[in-house]
Amino acid sequence: MPSSDGFVVKMYSCQHCSYSTARMDNMRTHQVKHTGEKPYACSICHKRFAYKSSLNQHQITHAFKKKSAR
């Protein structure tokens, strides 16, 4: 949220480090670094990931392996 001087007010601060953000969803994503939580699992090999983007990148390896096996 912009303040009167045009700067973004960072309303959420991490309790474990100096990270801060104006968005709660960014803070939830950041907290995974400290908790070690890995909520995203590959449906093929069941490897777990902290970030959905990491899972998506991993799943590309399965698609590549499948094409290579042909």
Stockholm file with secondary structure:
# STOCKHOLM 1.0

chainA/1-70         MPSSDGFVVKMYSCQHCSYSTARMDNMRTHQVKHTGEKPYACSICHKRFAYKSSLNQHQITHAFKKKSAR
#=GR chainA/1-70 SS CBCTTSCBCCCEECSSSSCEESCHHHHHHHHHHHHCCCCEECTTTCCEESSHHHHHHHHHHHHHHHHHTC
#=GC SS_cons        CBCTTSCBCCCEECSSSSCEESCHHHHHHHHHHHHCCCCEECTTTCCEESSHHHHHHHHHHHHHHHHHTC
//
